[in-house]
């Protein structure tokens, strides 16, 4: 993986700070910006042109799903990774339909997130395995190139 420019969009300052601290340990990752809501994420992505946006799906004002849609309408080359506490296909499907390349649960570890960043930079799509088939009925979530697991 060559140098990857990352922007983080999450309304919780402590989570943003933890992600920045963890990602800065990776020599090939550069955190170029942070946004605390969806409107700021759209504007910042337009200004900074990051390679990857880590996008919380639930934020005040403009949620991460609509922010993802707007960012990718303006610059389809940006890869968006949805971050969520919700282990429901409904949310993952909404993020993927908005154009996100991945949907990762926030209870995962940093190593998983780094591998997902690498995967989306290679053009792959990822959904946390806990999400697929999370309902009682058969999964209707369709992910074209899903990594079955990381590691």
C-alpha positions in Angstrom: 0.0 0.0 0.0 1.4 3.4 -0.9 0.7 6.5 1.2 -3.1 6.8 1.9 -4.6 10.0 2.9 -7.4 9.5 5.4 -10.2 11.8 6.6 -12.2 10.9 9.7 -15.8 12.0 10.2 -17.3 11.2 13.6 -19.2 13.3 16.1 -17.4 11.8 19.1 -14.1 13.7 19.7 -12.7 10.9 21.8 -13.2 8.4 19.0 -11.7 10.7 16.4 -8.7 11.2 18.6 -8.3 7.5 19.2 -8.5 6.7 15.5 -6.0 9.5 14.7 -3.6 8.2 17.3 -3.9 4.6 16.1 -3.6 5.4 12.4 -0.6 7.7 12.8 1.3 4.6 13.9 1.0 3.3 10.4 3.8 4.7 8.2 1.8 4.5 5.0 -1.3 6.3 6.4 -1.6 10.1 6.8 -4.6 11.5 8.6 -5.4 14.7 6.7 -8.5 16.0 8.4 -11.3 15.5 10.9 -15.0 16.4 10.7 -17.6 16.3 13.5 -20.7 16.2 11.4 -21.9 15.3 7.9 -22.0 18.8 6.5 -18.4 19.4 7.6 -17.4 16.1 6.2 -18.7 17.0 2.7 -17.0 20.3 2.7 -13.7 19.0 4.0 -13.6 16.1 1.6 -14.1 18.5 -1.3 -11.2 20.7 0.0 -8.8 17.9 1.1 -9.5 15.3 -1.6 -8.6 12.3 0.7 -8.2 8.8 -0.7 -10.4 7.3 2.1 -13.0 8.7 4.4 -13.9 6.9 7.6 -17.5 7.9 8.0 -19.7 7.4 11.1 -23.2 6.7 9.9 -25.0 8.5 12.7 -24.0 12.2 13.1 -26.0 15.3 13.8 -27.2 17.5 11.0 -26.4 15.5 7.9 -26.0 11.8 8.6 -23.1 9.7 7.3 -25.2 8.0 4.7 -26.3 11.2 3.0 -22.8 12.7 3.5 -21.3 9.7 1.7 -23.7 10.2 -1.2 -22.8 13.8 -1.5 -19.1 13.3 -1.2 -19.1 10.6 -3.9 -21.3 12.7 -6.3 -18.6 15.3 -6.1 -15.6 13.0 -6.3 -16.3 9.3 -7.1 -12.6 8.5 -6.7 -12.9 8.8 -2.9 -13.3 5.5 -1.0 -15.7 5.7 1.9 -15.7 3.2 4.8 -18.8 3.3 7.0 -18.2 3.0 10.7 -21.1 2.0 13.0 -22.1 0.4 16.2 -25.2 -1.0 14.4 -24.9 -4.7 13.4 -27.9 -4.6 11.1 -27.9 -5.3 7.4 -30.3 -2.3 7.0 -27.6 0.2 7.8 -24.9 -1.6 5.8 -27.2 -1.8 2.8 -27.9 2.0 3.1 -24.2 2.8 3.2 -23.4 0.6 0.3 -26.3 1.9 -1.7 -24.9 5.4 -1.0 -21.6 4.3 -2.6 -19.5 3.3 0.4 -16.9 0.6 -0.2 -17.1 -0.9 3.3 -19.1 -1.2 6.4 -17.1 -1.8 9.6 -18.4 -2.2 13.1 -16.8 0.1 15.7 -16.2 -2.8 18.1 -13.6 -4.3 15.7 -9.9 -3.8 16.2 -7.5 -1.4 14.5 -5.8 -4.2 12.6 -9.1 -5.1 10.9 -9.6 -1.4 10.0 -6.2 -1.1 8.5 -6.7 -4.2 6.4 -10.1 -2.9 5.3 -8.4 0.4 4.3 -5.9 -1.6 2.2 -8.7 -3.7 0.7 -10.8 -0.7 -0.4 -7.7 1.0 -1.9 -7.4 -2.1 -4.0 -11.0 -1.8 -5.1 -12.5 -4.4 -2.9 -15.7 -4.2 -0.9 -16.0 -5.3 2.8 -18.8 -5.8 5.3 -18.0 -6.9 8.8 -19.0 -10.6 8.9 -21.2 -10.1 12.0 -23.5 -7.9 9.8 -24.1 -10.3 7.0 -27.0 -12.6 8.0 -27.6 -10.7 11.2 -31.4 -11.0 10.8 -33.4 -14.2 11.3 -34.2 -14.4 7.6 -31.7 -15.2 4.9 -29.4 -12.4 4.1 -30.4 -10.1 1.2 -27.3 -8.0 1.4 -25.4 -8.2 -1.9 -21.8 -7.3 -1.7 -20.0 -7.8 -5.1 -16.5 -8.6 -3.7 -16.8 -9.2 0.0 -13.9 -10.3 2.0 -15.2 -13.2 4.1 -12.8 -12.4 6.8 -9.7 -10.3 7.5 -6.4 -11.7 8.5 
